[in-house]
Amino acid sequence: SAHGPRTVLLDSEGLLTPEIMGQNVLAVLPPIYPEWLGDRSFTAAHRVRFSYVIGEMARGIATPRMTVEGVRAGVMAFFGSAGL
């Protein structure tokens, strides 16, 4: 929002309500970067920025360009060309 981030909390009944005051909070999740998701050993071992894999199935369901763009974005990517 224009006024900064809004707080959203999950109450003990599993309801999402804005700005719960005086209730027990189960958890708080601050904003995180996509790079923080996944296992850091994966990114180190494969020298990628993100712990994501883009992989096409046989017959090239997507284009080779998607594979190239995935690598440029910092993910592991491969192209399945079986059956082409």
For each residue, the residues with C-beta under 8 A, 3 or more apart:
1: 4 5 6
2:
3: 6
4: 1
5: 1 31
6: 1 3 18 19
7: 18 19
8: 16 17 18
9: 16 17 18 19 20 23 25 28
10: 14 15 16 25 26 27
11: 14 15 17 20 23 24 25 26
12: 23 24 26
13:
14: 10 11
15: 10 11
16: 8 9 10
17: 8 9 11 20
18: 6 7 8 9
19: 6 7 9
20: 9 11 17 23 25
21:
22:
23: 9 11 12 20
24: 11 12
25: 9 10 11 20 28
26: 10 11 12
27: 10
28: 9 25
29: 32
30:
31: 5
32: 29 36 37
33: 36
34: 37 50
35: 43 49 50
36: 32 33
37: 32 34 50 51
38: 42 43 50 51 52
39: 42 43 51
40: 43 44 51
41: 44 45
42: 38 39 45 46 48 51
43: 35 38 39 40 46 47 48 49 50 51
44: 40 41 47
45: 41 42
46: 42 43 76
47: 43 44
48: 42 43 51 52 74 75 76
49: 35 43 73 74 75
50: 34 35 37 38 43 73 74 75
51: 37 38 39 40 42 43 48
52: 38 48 75 76
53: 75 76 77 78
54: 66 67 70 75 76 77 78
55: 77 78 79 80
56: 60 61 62 66 67 78 79 80
57: 61 80
58: 80 81 82 83
59: 80 82 83 84
60: 56 63 64 79 80 81 84
61: 56 57 80
62: 56 66 67
63: 60 66 67
64: 60 67 68 79
65: 68 69
66: 54 56 62 63 69 70 77
67: 54 56 62 63 64 70 71 77 78 79
68: 64 65 71 72 77
69: 65 66 72 73
70: 54 66 67 73 75 76 77
71: 67 68 74 75 76 77
72: 68 69
73: 49 50 69 70
74: 48 49 50 71
75: 48 49 50 52 53 54 70 71
76: 46 48 52 53 54 70 71
77: 53 54 55 66 67 68 70 71
78: 53 54 55 56 67
79: 55 56 60 64 67
80: 55 56 57 58 59 60 61
81: 58 60 84
82: 58 59
83: 58 59
84: 59 60 81
